[in-house]
Amino acid sequence: MAKQALGLELKQQQKLSPLQIQTIKLIELPVQELEQRIRKELEENPVLDEDNAPRDESKEEEEQPKDISIDEYKEIDDIPSYKLKVNNFGKDERPQYNTFSVRESFSQSLRDQLGFRDVTDHQRQVAEFLIGSLDEDGYLRRSIDSLVDDMAFRAGIDTDEDEVLQMLKLIQEFEPTGVGARSLQECLSLQLAAKSPTPENLLAKRIVDEYFQEFSNRHFQKIIGKLGIGEDEFKDALSRITKLNPSPGGQIDDSYNDEAQQIIPDFVLDYSNGEMHLSMPRFSIPELRINRKYADMLMDAAGSGSTREQREAATFVKRKIDSAKWFVEAIKQRHNTLESTMKAILEYQHDYFVDGDESCLRPMVLKDIAEKTGFDISTISRVVNSKYIETHFGIYPLKYFFSEGLENQDGNEVSTRELKKALREIVESEDTRNPFTDDQLVQEMEKRGYKVARRTVAKYRDLLNIPKARLRRTL
């Protein structure tokens, strides 16, 4: 027992310093959230002051400045000398960033449409609950009776199945057409019902309503025989069905207004004359200075006649100064860490960044970049998370450049993204009347120099949302 106690006593436990904790938190933030975080720190730390005005050094000697630099008080309580101006990003405070155009929130769009309908407050509550119950594809996957119970117990809404069905029918009239469906069959049927009643559309709706099982299993000849129609008629109807949207919640149609959501790239890559130039978006981190009254408080506390209250106030200010020092140093470390990591990625994936050719994208995992930079894998993971780079061929999240790898027939590693691209190209070029089976896809991949197992092909096919051969067959 004594030995065991001794072993426990000698166990070491590593603790992170305030600076390390601050740095870790800042590394995780994308650039726009970092600026918000800096503004928040300025609001919460009374010691920090924003000073963006240009300073005339010739007049500073003649006139007493409003604020006093921390450097002037470095001798008090061993406050180290440090410059609280972080000038990593240049002088341009608000450059014109590229942005992504993000669709309006799906649920909010439905609620907005509900606002134009003549319903009672109670009906609106029921409808809003239904909207909140839709999945990401726009489907209602839950039974009506369970929703009735949920509304009563979770939201205090007293309703019944008839009213819920009535509100669901109302929602199914909203855009995009097909929303609120309880199955793929109902989703397609709703979309066809909304189209003009041409012979082709009416036939397509009949196929979906009456022969959906046969249609799903690609038993086209059976449908043609039961309906007593020609092959050309069926092809026209099939064309109408295949153009429908099976996921109305995932792809809002063009009737929706775009909401421009600004995503500022954390890195910008310029490629010219065969050379890559990496930069980070420039914005101003203000110079941080101590307010005069706090500086005077420190001066008074340093004197021999300081009171207890003055010493306590000085301790408070000193703590705030230390917090400011850690915060600014963490910003600097964040910048250096992100820059080093991105440079390592560029070096590792140099051929890809020349023109964005996916076939040049090497297999790369977090460990590869950790080894090149000397950072921990967890640090690389934080850098990669929620960060973007703007290149001459588009804006990409850093996660895009990481993928596992497999060997080709020459023994060289290729990225899984390259394998997926090759698989997609093979399927797109196949004879749709006689599509490749998974075994045949393995053979086709081998012809291109990729040595993959059948289960790997099946896995990648699923990841690419490519159906099995039987479901890809057409007339």
VEXMI-427139 format. One record per residue (C-alpha): x, z, y; residue in three letters. Coordinates in nm, 2 decimals. Layout:
BEGIN
        x        z        y     r
        X        Z        Y   ALA
...
***
This chain:
BEGIN
        x        z        y     r
     0.00     0.00     0.00   MET
     0.29     0.08     0.24   ALA
     0.45    -0.26     0.18   LYS
     0.12    -0.43     0.25   GLN
     0.07    -0.23     0.57   ALA
     0.42    -0.32     0.68   LEU
     0.35    -0.69     0.62   GLY
     0.04    -0.68     0.83   LEU
     0.23    -0.50     1.10   GLU
     0.49    -0.77     1.12   LEU
     0.25    -1.06     1.13   LYS
     0.29    -1.27     1.44   GLN
     0.01    -1.40     1.64   GLN
     0.06    -1.67     1.90   GLN
    -0.13    -1.64     2.22   LYS
    -0.18    -1.91     2.47   LEU
    -0.08    -1.85     2.83   SER
    -0.33    -1.90     3.12   PRO
    -0.14    -2.22     3.21   LEU
    -0.17    -2.35     2.85   GLN
    -0.54    -2.27     2.84   ILE
    -0.60    -2.44     3.18   GLN
    -0.40    -2.75     3.07   THR
    -0.59    -2.78     2.74   ILE
    -0.92    -2.77     2.93   LYS
    -0.82    -3.03     3.19   LEU
    -0.67    -3.27     2.93   ILE
    -1.01    -3.30     2.77   GLU
    -1.18    -3.42     3.10   LEU
    -1.21    -3.78     3.19   PRO
    -1.10    -3.87     3.55   VAL
    -1.44    -3.84     3.71   GLN
    -1.51    -3.50     3.56   GLU
    -1.16    -3.39     3.66   LEU
    -1.24    -3.45     4.03   GLU
    -1.56    -3.25     3.99   GLN
    -1.36    -2.97     3.83   ARG
    -1.12    -2.97     4.12   ILE
    -1.40    -2.95     4.37   ARG
    -1.55    -2.66     4.18   LYS
    -1.22    -2.47     4.18   GLU
    -1.19    -2.52     4.56   LEU
    -1.54    -2.37     4.59   GLU
    -1.47    -2.07     4.37   GLU
    -1.12    -1.98     4.47   ASN
    -1.12    -1.85     4.83   PRO
    -0.74    -1.88     4.84   VAL
    -0.75    -2.25     4.80   LEU
    -0.80    -2.47     5.11   ASP
    -0.84    -2.85     5.13   GLU
    -0.62    -3.01     5.38   ASP
    -0.63    -3.39     5.38   ASN
    -0.55    -3.44     5.75   ALA
    -0.22    -3.61     5.83   PRO
     0.03    -3.36     5.97   ARG
     0.26    -3.42     6.27   ASP
     0.58    -3.24     6.18   GLU
     0.71    -3.27     6.53   SER
     0.43    -3.05     6.66   LYS
     0.43    -2.80     6.38   GLU
     0.73    -2.62     6.52   GLU
     0.56    -2.59     6.86   GLU
     0.21    -2.50     6.75   GLU
     0.12    -2.24     6.50   GLN
    -0.07    -2.40     6.21   PRO
    -0.42    -2.29     6.13   LYS
    -0.33    -2.24     5.76   ASP
     0.00    -2.12     5.63   ILE
     0.18    -2.28     5.33   SER
     0.22    -2.07     5.02   ILE
     0.59    -2.16     5.04   ASP
     0.63    -1.95     5.35   GLU
     0.53    -1.64     5.15   TYR
     0.74    -1.70     4.83   LYS
     0.94    -1.38     4.89   GLU
     0.63    -1.16     4.86   ILE
     0.58    -1.01     4.51   ASP
     0.81    -1.28     4.36   ASP
     0.56    -1.55     4.43   ILE
     0.75    -1.86     4.31   PRO
     0.80    -2.16     4.53   SER
     0.57    -2.45     4.44   TYR
     0.42    -2.74     4.61   LYS
     0.04    -2.74     4.58   LEU
     0.00    -3.10     4.67   LYS
    -0.04    -3.31     4.36   VAL
     0.06    -3.67     4.44   ASN
     0.03    -3.84     4.11   ASN
    -0.23    -4.09     4.20   PHE
    -0.13    -4.25     4.52   GLY
    -0.32    -4.27     4.86   LYS
    -0.63    -4.47     4.78   ASP
    -0.91    -4.21     4.76   GLU
    -1.19    -4.43     4.65   ARG
    -1.10    -4.76     4.49   PRO
    -1.36    -5.00     4.36   GLN
    -1.38    -4.92     3.99   TYR
    -1.52    -5.14     3.72   ASN
    -1.84    -4.99     3.58   THR
    -2.05    -5.02     3.27   PHE
    -2.41    -5.11     3.31   SER
    -2.61    -4.86     3.11   VAL
    -2.97    -4.90     3.03   ARG
    -3.22    -4.66     3.16   GLU
    -3.29    -4.36     2.94   SER
    -3.52    -4.47     2.66   PHE
    -3.74    -4.15     2.66   SER
    -3.75    -4.15     3.04   GLN
    -3.86    -4.51     3.04   SER
    -4.15    -4.43     2.81   LEU
    -4.25    -4.13     3.03   ARG
    -4.24    -4.35     3.34   ASP
    -4.48    -4.60     3.17   GLN
    -4.70    -4.31     3.07   LEU
    -4.72    -4.22     3.44   GLY
    -4.91    -4.54     3.51   PHE
    -5.18    -4.47     3.25   ARG
    -5.51    -4.30     3.32   ASP
    -5.49    -3.99     3.09   VAL
    -5.58    -3.63     3.13   THR
    -5.31    -3.36     3.17   ASP
    -5.37    -3.25     2.82   HIS
    -5.34    -3.60     2.68   GLN
    -5.02    -3.64     2.88   ARG
    -4.87    -3.33     2.72   GLN
    -4.96    -3.47     2.37   VAL
    -4.81    -3.81     2.46   ALA
    -4.49    -3.66     2.60   GLU
    -4.45    -3.45     2.28   PHE
    -4.48    -3.77     2.08   LEU
    -4.22    -3.95     2.30   ILE
    -3.98    -3.66     2.24   GLY
    -4.04    -3.69     1.87   SER
    -3.93    -4.05     1.84   LEU
    -3.59    -4.11     1.68   ASP
    -3.31    -4.32     1.83   GLU
    -3.45    -4.64     1.69   ASP
    -3.79    -4.58     1.86   GLY
    -3.97    -4.48     1.54   TYR
    -4.20    -4.19     1.47   LEU
    -4.08    -4.07     1.13   ARG
    -4.29    -3.75     1.11   ARG
    -4.64    -3.72     0.97   SER
    -4.93    -3.67     1.21   ILE
    -5.05    -3.34     1.06   ASP
    -4.70    -3.19     1.10   SER
    -4.69    -3.30     1.46   LEU
    -5.03    -3.13     1.52   VAL
    -4.89    -2.81     1.38   ASP
    -4.57    -2.84     1.58   ASP
    -4.75    -2.89     1.90   MET
    -4.96    -2.58     1.84   ALA
    -4.67    -2.35     1.74   PHE
    -4.38    -2.48     1.94   ARG
    -4.55    -2.61     2.26   ALA
    -4.88    -2.43     2.27   GLY
    -5.07    -2.76     2.27   ILE
    -5.41    -2.74     2.09   ASP
    -5.48    -3.09     1.96   THR
    -5.60    -3.27     1.64   ASP
    -5.50    -3.58     1.44   GLU
    -5.75    -3.80     1.61   ASP
    -5.61    -3.73     1.96   GLU
    -5.25    -3.76     1.84   VAL
    -5.33    -4.10     1.68   LEU
    -5.50    -4.20     2.01   GLN
    -5.20    -4.12     2.21   MET
    -4.97    -4.28     1.96   LEU
    -5.17    -4.60     1.99   LYS
    -5.13    -4.58     2.36   LEU
    -4.75    -4.54     2.33   ILE
    -4.74    -4.84     2.10   GLN
    -4.86    -5.05     2.39   GLU
    -4.55    -4.97     2.59   PHE
    -4.24    -5.17     2.62   GLU
    -4.03    -5.25     2.43   PRO
    -4.29    -5.37     2.19   THR
    -4.28    -5.20     1.85   GLY
    -4.19    -4.86     1.99   VAL
    -4.38    -4.57     1.82   GLY
    -4.40    -4.75     1.49   ALA
    -4.40    -4.54     1.17   ARG
    -4.23    -4.79     0.96   SER
    -4.04    -5.12     0.98   LEU
    -4.35    -5.31     0.87   GLN
    -4.56    -5.15     1.15   GLU
    -4.28    -5.22     1.40   CYS
    -4.27    -5.59     1.31   LEU
    -4.65    -5.62     1.30   SER
    -4.69    -5.46     1.65   LEU
    -4.44    -5.71     1.79   GLN
    -4.62    -6.01     1.63   LEU
    -4.96    -5.88     1.75   ALA
    -4.83    -5.89     2.10   ALA
    -4.73    -6.25     2.08   LYS
    -4.95    -6.55     2.16   SER
    -5.18    -6.64     1.86   PRO
    -5.01    -6.96     1.76   THR
    -5.04    -7.07     1.39   PRO
    -4.68    -6.98     1.33   GLU
    -4.72    -6.63     1.48   ASN
    -5.04    -6.57     1.29   LEU
    -4.89    -6.67     0.96   LEU
    -4.58    -6.45     1.03   ALA
    -4.81    -6.15     1.10   LYS
    -5.00    -6.22     0.78   ARG
    -4.68    -6.23     0.58   ILE
    -4.57    -5.89     0.73   VAL
    -4.91    -5.73     0.69   ASP
    -4.99    -5.85     0.34   GLU
    -4.67    -5.95     0.17   TYR
    -4.41    -5.72     0.32   PHE
    -4.27    -5.60    -0.02   GLN
    -4.22    -5.95    -0.14   GLU
    -4.07    -6.04     0.20   PHE
    -3.83    -5.74     0.19   SER
    -3.71    -5.85    -0.16   ASN
    -3.66    -6.21    -0.05   ARG
    -3.91    -6.34    -0.30   HIS
    -4.00    -6.63    -0.07   PHE
    -4.12    -6.87    -0.34   GLN
    -4.38    -6.61    -0.45   LYS
    -4.51    -6.57    -0.10   ILE
    -4.53    -6.95    -0.06   ILE
    -4.73    -6.98    -0.38   GLY
    -4.97    -6.70    -0.30   LYS
    -5.04    -6.83     0.05   LEU
    -5.06    -7.19    -0.06   GLY
    -4.84    -7.32     0.22   ILE
    -4.55    -7.56     0.25   GLY
    -4.19    -7.47     0.27   GLU
    -4.16    -7.59     0.63   ASP
    -4.45    -7.37     0.74   GLU
    -4.29    -7.07     0.58   PHE
    -3.96    -7.15     0.75   LYS
    -4.13    -7.16     1.09   ASP
    -4.30    -6.82     1.02   ALA
    -3.98    -6.68     0.88   LEU
    -3.80    -6.78     1.20   SER
    -4.05    -6.58     1.40   ARG
    -4.00    -6.27     1.19   ILE
    -3.62    -6.28     1.19   THR
    -3.61    -6.29     1.57   LYS
    -3.80    -5.96     1.60   LEU
    -3.63    -5.64     1.70   ASN
    -3.62    -5.39     1.42   PRO
    -3.48    -5.11     1.64   SER
    -3.68    -5.11     1.97   PRO
    -3.53    -4.78     2.07   GLY
    -3.18    -4.90     2.03   GLY
    -3.21    -5.21     2.24   GLN
    -3.43    -5.19     2.54   ILE
    -3.54    -5.54     2.64   ASP
    -3.47    -5.72     2.97   ASP
    -3.79    -5.58     3.13   SER
    -3.60    -5.26     3.18   TYR
    -3.41    -5.19     3.50   ASN
    -3.04    -5.13     3.46   ASP
    -2.91    -4.80     3.58   GLU
    -2.55    -4.84     3.69   ALA
    -2.36    -4.55     3.55   GLN
    -2.00    -4.54     3.68   GLN
    -1.74    -4.49     3.41   ILE
    -1.41    -4.47     3.58   ILE
    -1.12    -4.59     3.36   PRO
    -0.85    -4.33     3.32   ASP
    -0.59    -4.60     3.28   PHE
    -0.55    -4.95     3.42   VAL
    -0.33    -5.21     3.24   LEU
    -0.21    -5.51     3.43   ASP
    -0.04    -5.79     3.23   TYR
     0.15    -6.05     3.42   SER
     0.46    -6.26     3.36   ASN
     0.49    -6.12     3.01   GLY
     0.52    -5.76     3.14   GLU
     0.27    -5.47     3.11   MET
     0.22    -5.23     3.40   HIS
     0.03    -4.91     3.33   LEU
    -0.13    -4.71     3.61   SER
    -0.38    -4.43     3.65   MET
    -0.68    -4.47     3.89   PRO
    -0.58    -4.33     4.22   ARG
    -0.78    -4.06     4.39   PHE
    -0.68    -3.78     4.63   SER
    -0.62    -3.43     4.50   ILE
    -0.61    -3.24     4.83   PRO
    -0.32    -3.03     4.93   GLU
    -0.39    -2.66     4.87   LEU
    -0.30    -2.40     5.12   ARG
    -0.36    -2.03     5.18   ILE
    -0.60    -1.92     5.45   ASN
    -0.44    -1.73     5.74   ARG
    -0.63    -1.41     5.68   LYS
    -0.52    -1.39     5.32   TYR
    -0.16    -1.46     5.41   ALA
    -0.18    -1.18     5.67   ASP
    -0.33    -0.95     5.41   MET
    -0.02    -1.01     5.19   LEU
     0.21    -0.94     5.48   MET
     0.04    -0.61     5.55   ASP
     0.04    -0.51     5.19   ALA
     0.41    -0.57     5.17   ALA
     0.48    -0.32     5.45   GLY
     0.56     0.04     5.38   SER
     0.25     0.17     5.55   GLY
     0.00    -0.02     5.35   SER
    -0.32     0.16     5.24   THR
    -0.47     0.17     4.90   ARG
    -0.74    -0.07     5.01   GLU
    -0.48    -0.31     5.14   GLN
    -0.29    -0.30     4.81   ARG
    -0.61    -0.37     4.61   GLU
    -0.69    -0.66     4.84   ALA
    -0.34    -0.79     4.80   ALA
    -0.36    -0.76     4.43   THR
    -0.68    -0.97     4.44   PHE
    -0.52    -1.23     4.66   VAL
    -0.21    -1.24     4.44   LYS
    -0.44    -1.30     4.13   ARG
    -0.61    -1.59     4.31   LYS
    -0.28    -1.73     4.41   ILE
    -0.16    -1.72     4.05   ASP
    -0.48    -1.89     3.94   SER
    -0.42    -2.16     4.20   ALA
    -0.07    -2.21     4.08   LYS
    -0.17    -2.24     3.72   TRP
    -0.45    -2.48     3.81   PHE
    -0.23    -2.72     4.00   VAL
     0.05    -2.70     3.74   GLU
    -0.21    -2.78     3.47   ALA
    -0.32    -3.09     3.67   ILE
     0.04    -3.21     3.68   LYS
     0.08    -3.14     3.30   GLN
    -0.24    -3.32     3.23   ARG
    -0.12    -3.63     3.42   HIS
     0.21    -3.63     3.24   ASN
     0.05    -3.58     2.90   THR
    -0.21    -3.86     2.95   LEU
     0.06    -4.10     3.08   GLU
     0.30    -4.03     2.79   SER
     0.03    -4.07     2.53   THR
    -0.10    -4.40     2.68   MET
     0.25    -4.54     2.70   LYS
     0.30    -4.45     2.34   ALA
    -0.02    -4.63     2.24   ILE
     0.08    -4.94     2.44   LEU
     0.42    -4.94     2.27   GLU
     0.27    -4.90     1.93   TYR
     0.00    -5.17     1.98   GLN
     0.21    -5.40     2.21   HIS
     0.11    -5.72     2.04   ASP
    -0.26    -5.64     2.07   TYR
    -0.25    -5.56     2.44   PHE
    -0.11    -5.90     2.52   VAL
    -0.44    -6.08     2.47   ASP
    -0.68    -5.84     2.28   GLY
    -0.65    -6.02     1.95   ASP
    -0.80    -5.78     1.69   GLU
    -0.58    -5.93     1.42   SER
    -0.28    -5.79     1.61   CYS
    -0.42    -5.43     1.61   LEU
    -0.19    -5.22     1.38   ARG
    -0.32    -4.93     1.17   PRO
    -0.27    -4.63     1.39   MET
    -0.38    -4.26     1.34   VAL
    -0.34    -3.96     1.57   LEU
    -0.03    -3.85     1.38   LYS
     0.15    -4.17     1.47   ASP
     0.12    -4.11     1.84   ILE
     0.19    -3.74     1.80   ALA
     0.52    -3.82     1.64   GLU
     0.61    -4.07     1.92   LYS
     0.53    -3.83     2.20   THR
     0.62    -3.49     2.04   GLY
     0.27    -3.35     2.12   PHE
     0.05    -3.18     1.87   ASP
    -0.22    -3.39     1.69   ILE
    -0.48    -3.17     1.86   SER
    -0.34    -3.26     2.20   THR
    -0.35    -3.63     2.12   ILE
    -0.71    -3.59     2.00   SER
    -0.80    -3.43     2.34   ARG
    -0.63    -3.71     2.53   VAL
    -0.81    -3.98     2.34   VAL
    -1.15    -3.82     2.36   ASN
    -1.38    -3.97     2.63   SER
    -1.10    -4.16     2.80   LYS
    -1.11    -4.54     2.88   TYR
    -0.85    -4.80     2.97   ILE
    -0.92    -5.11     3.17   GLU
    -0.73    -5.42     3.05   THR
    -0.73    -5.78     3.14   HIS
    -0.97    -5.85     2.85   PHE
    -1.22    -5.56     2.90   GLY
    -1.27    -5.19     2.92   ILE
    -1.22    -4.99     2.60   TYR
    -1.24    -4.63     2.49   PRO
    -0.90    -4.51     2.36   LEU
    -1.06    -4.42     2.02   LYS
    -1.10    -4.80     1.97   TYR
    -0.73    -4.85     1.91   PHE
    -0.72    -4.60     1.62   PHE
    -0.79    -4.70     1.26   SER
    -0.68    -4.64     0.91   GLU
    -0.48    -4.91     0.73   GLY
    -0.45    -5.09     0.39   LEU
    -0.19    -5.30     0.24   GLU
    -0.22    -5.68     0.22   ASN
    -0.08    -5.89    -0.06   GLN
     0.26    -5.91     0.12   ASP
     0.28    -5.53     0.12   GLY
     0.23    -5.50     0.49   ASN
    -0.02    -5.26     0.64   GLU
    -0.32    -5.41     0.82   VAL
    -0.59    -5.22     1.01   SER
    -0.93    -5.16     0.88   THR
    -1.07    -5.33     1.19   ARG
    -0.88    -5.65     1.09   GLU
    -1.03    -5.63     0.74   LEU
    -1.38    -5.59     0.88   LYS
    -1.33    -5.89     1.11   LYS
    -1.22    -6.10     0.82   ALA
    -1.52    -5.98     0.61   LEU
    -1.76    -6.06     0.89   ARG
    -1.62    -6.41     0.93   GLU
    -1.65    -6.48     0.56   ILE
    -2.01    -6.38     0.55   VAL
    -2.09    -6.58     0.86   GLU
    -1.94    -6.89     0.71   SER
    -2.11    -6.85     0.36   GLU
    -2.39    -7.07     0.23   ASP
    -2.70    -6.87     0.31   THR
    -2.89    -7.03     0.02   ARG
    -2.63    -6.89    -0.22   ASN
    -2.46    -6.60    -0.04   PRO
    -2.15    -6.43    -0.18   PHE
    -2.19    -6.12    -0.40   THR
    -1.95    -5.83    -0.34   ASP
    -1.73    -5.95    -0.63   ASP
    -1.71    -6.29    -0.47   GLN
    -1.64    -6.13    -0.13   LEU
    -1.34    -5.96    -0.30   VAL
    -1.21    -6.30    -0.41   GLN
    -1.26    -6.45    -0.07   GLU
    -1.07    -6.16     0.09   MET
    -0.79    -6.21    -0.16   GLU
    -0.77    -6.58    -0.06   LYS
    -0.71    -6.46     0.30   ARG
    -0.43    -6.23     0.18   GLY
    -0.63    -5.90     0.18   TYR
    -0.61    -5.69    -0.14   LYS
    -0.92    -5.48    -0.14   VAL
    -1.13    -5.32    -0.41   ALA
    -1.50    -5.40    -0.46   ARG
    -1.61    -5.05    -0.35   ARG
    -1.41    -5.11    -0.03   THR
    -1.59    -5.43     0.04   VAL
    -1.92    -5.27    -0.02   ALA
    -1.83    -4.98     0.22   LYS
    -1.72    -5.22     0.50   TYR
    -2.02    -5.44     0.45   ARG
    -2.25    -5.13     0.50   ASP
    -2.05    -5.03     0.81   LEU
    -2.10    -5.38     0.95   LEU
    -2.47    -5.36     0.87   ASN
    -2.44    -5.66     0.64   ILE
    -2.72    -5.66     0.37   PRO
    -2.65    -5.72     0.01   LYS
    -2.63    -6.08    -0.11   ALA
    -2.99    -6.08    -0.24   ARG
    -3.12    -5.98     0.11   LEU
    -2.90    -6.24     0.29   ARG
    -3.05    -6.53     0.09   ARG
    -3.26    -6.79     0.28   THR
    -3.44    -7.10     0.19   LEU
***
